[in-house]
């Protein structure tokens, strides 16, 4: 399957030879992960960037993570929902401020990791100047926790219906680049994708906009922060793939996701798989397509303006 427009480029894998199904791009990703500087890896990486058909319009499709790609798995009894990520926050509060705290102390859906850190501490009575000054230390603590406890990444999480099938279809569609735009810090985001078994469905080079890329330090401006993350993802895509993106699409489950997409010039697509209703998503951006979930592939592609892809 030529999922990146690399006609004629064959990359074999032991899994394909044994008849196992892997996400398209898995063999290439594995090679690049092993050695990005090898003689073979560099030409492939260059081809991935420039191998798309230059006569066709390119499309950049970015996904939110929590509530869009995955949700809390309530069937895992005695497991904290979104366990690794939630514990990473608590670890950072303890490590940097010496307090026992949880993100569940404040509303945080549709925000970003840095803004959630700020919001919890402001609610606890800490001064904003002190919080901002120590924010990088907290983000570093979160990443350190994830690095040391990556095996917990799938605990309390489950992949939402239709997500993997959609990613597989998109990864096989010429001139489509798939990335993430999420409030998660970048290492946490990709660790989750790895744990859920879908990281190799995303385009290589990996691109996205992450909570680690930008922070306004104002919890009341979460939508504006997410707007900036979509712009950052678009800039990274242009730099990594040589530009040419005529259409950008962003999918998310929160009003801030569709607001951010519209604000950054992307096509907003809402999905009712998080805590927000269709009415709430439509009220945020009336022109946004809003789907029940991502399980109906034809319906999703129609919302993307890609019927027949």
N, C-alpha and C positions, 0 to 999 in steps of 0.2 A: 504494500500500500504506500503510495507516494503522498504522505500527509503534509509535506512542506513544499511541494512543487519541485522536488528534486528528481525529475525524470531521468531514469538511467542510473541512479545512484543506488546500489544494492548494499545493504548492511545486514549481514547474516547474524542470527542469534541461535544459541542452543535451544531456546524455548520454541522458536518457530520451527526448528527442525524436528522437535519432539511433538509438534502439533498443539502446543499450548497457546492460549490467547493472551496477548499482552497489548497494552495501549500502544498505538502507533507512535513511533519515535523512541520507544524504550531502548532499543539497541543503540541508537545514536546517543541518547542521553547517558547511557551507561558508559559509553566510550569517552564522552567528554568529561564525565564525572571522574573517571580514572586518571585522565591526563589531558588537560586542556592545552598543553604545550607540545604534544606529540606531533610528529610529521603528518599523521593521518587525521588527528583531531582538528587541527587548524584549517585544512582545506574544507573539511565538512562544515565547520562552524561558518566559514566564509560563504559556502554554498547555501547554508540555511538562511543567511542574511540576504543573499542576493539571488537565490535560485527561483524566486517567484516570477511568474509571467508578468513582465513589465507593461504589457499592453492591457492588462486587466486592472480594474479598481481593487485596491487592497482594503480589507476590512479588519479592524481591530475590535475584538470582543473581550471585555473584561468582566470578571465575576467577583461579587462580594463573597465572603466565606460563611460566616456564622448566620444561620437562618436562610441562606441561599443555597450553598453547597452541602452544608451539614447542619444538624440540629442536635440538641441534647437527646441522648438515648435513655429514656426513662425505664427501659426494660432491664438495664444493668443495675440490679439492686445493690445498694450500699456503695455505689460509685458516684462520686461527685460529678454532676453534669459538666461537660467540657473540662474535665479534671485537670489536665496538665496546664492549660491556659489560666484557669482560675487559681490554681496553686501558685503559678508563677507570679501573679499579682500579689498574693498574700506573702510570698517569699520576699518580694521587693519591698513591701511595706515594712516587714520585720527587719530586713537587712539594712535598710537605709534610715528608717525612722524609729526602729525598735518597737513597733506597735503591732498588735494583732488586729488586722483589718481585712475586709472583704469587699470585692466590687459590688456585691449584692446590697450594700448599704445605700446605694444611689441608683436611680434609673440610668441605664447606660446603653440601651439598644440604639444602634445607629451612630454611636460615637467612635472614637479611636482609642487605642491603648494609652497613649500619652494623656489624652484629655480625661480618660477615666481615672488615671492615677491622680491627676490634678483635682478632679471633682471630689473624689473620696477624701482627700486630705483637706481641701477647703471646707468640706462638710464637717470634718473633725475639728476645725478651728485653727488650722495652721495658716500662717500668712502666705500669700501668693508668691512673694519674692523668694521666700525660703523654699517653697515647693518647686518653683521654676529652677532655682539654682541647683537643686538636687535631682532634677528630673532625669538627666542623663545617667546618673548613678542608678536610679531605679530601673531604667530601661536595660542597662547593662546587667543588672541583677536578674531581670526577667529572662533575658537571653541565656544567661549562665544556667539558670534553673532548667530551661528547656534543653540546653546542650547536655546537661547531666542526667536528665530524666525523659529523654525523647521516647523511651519505650512506653511512656504513659500517654502518648499523644492521641491515641484512639479511644482511651478510656472515657466513657460517658458521652461519646459522639457516635452518630450514625450518618451515613451518606443518604441524602434525600432521593426520592424516586426520580428516575430519569436523568439524573446528573451525569453519570458515567456514560450512558448511551449518547447523550447530547454532546459531551466532550469528544467522544470517539467520532461522531459524525462530523463535527466541526474540524477536528484534526485531520480529517481526510478530504476536506474541502479546499481546493486551490485558493491561494491568495488570502487566506484567513489566518490571522495571528491571535492566539488565545493567551490571555494573561489574567492577573488578579488586580483588583483595587479593593483594599480592605484596611480597616483600622488596625489589624494585627501588625505587630512588628514583623519585619520581613522574615527573619529566621523562624519565627513561630508559624507564620503562614505556610511556608514550604514544608516545615516539619509535619504540619497537619495533613497537607496534600500527600506527602509520602506515606503517612500512617493510614490514610484512607484508601491508598492504592491507586491514586489518580494523578500523581505528580508527572508521570510520563505522558499524559494526555495534553499537557501544556506545551506551547511552542518553545523551541530552543533557538536563540538564547532566551532565557527566562526574563520576562518583563512584568512590570506592574507598578502600582502606587501603593505604598504601605505607611502604616502609622509611624514608622521610623524615618520616613522621608520628610515629614512636615508636621509642625504643631504651632497653632496660634496661641496656645496657653489659655484659651478662653473656652470653658466647657459649653457656653451658650452659643458657640459658633461651630458646632460640630458639622453642620451641613456645608459651611464654607470650607472647613478643613478637608472634607471629603471631595469637594469640588476641586480643590488644589491637587489632591491625590490623583484624580482622573486626568488632570492636565499633565502631571508628572509622568503618569503611565504613557500618555500619548507622546511626550517628548522622548522617553526612553525607547519607545517603539520606533520612532523616526530615526533615532541614533543607531539602534541595533539592526534595523532592517532597511535603512536607506530611504525612509520616507515613502510617499505615495499612498498614504491612507486617506481614501476619499470618504470613508464612513467609519464611525466609531459607535459602538453599542456598549452600554453598561447594564448589568442585571443585578438587582438587589432586592432585599425584602423589607427595607425600611423607608419611610418617607424621605429621610436624609439621603438615601441612595439615589432615588429618582430625582430629587431636587439637585443633587450634585451633578448627575449626568446631564440634566438640562442646562445647568449653569456652565458646564464645561464644554458644551457643544456636542455632546454625545446623544445618541438615541436612548431615552430612558425606558427600561423594561422592568416592571415590578413583578414580584412573585409572592404569593400569600402563604409562604411556608415558614415564616417567622411568627412574631407576636402581633403583627399589624394586619388589619383587614383590607379588603379591596377598596372599601370606601375611604379609608385613611390614605392609602397610596394614591388613589385617584384625586383626592382633595389636594394632595401635595403638588401633583403635576397632572392636570386634567387630560393632557394629550398623551400621557404615557400609556403604553400597552400594559395591562395588568393581568397576570395569569394565575390560575389556581396553584399550579406547580409546574415542574419542567418535564412531566412524564409524557405529555403528548407532543412528540417530536415535530409533527407537521404544524401544530399550533404554535410552537416555539419559533420555528423557522419562519413562519408567516409574520410573527411579531417582529422578528429581526429584519424583515424585508428580504428574506432569502428562500422563499418558497421554491422547491425544486432543487435545492442545493444538495 
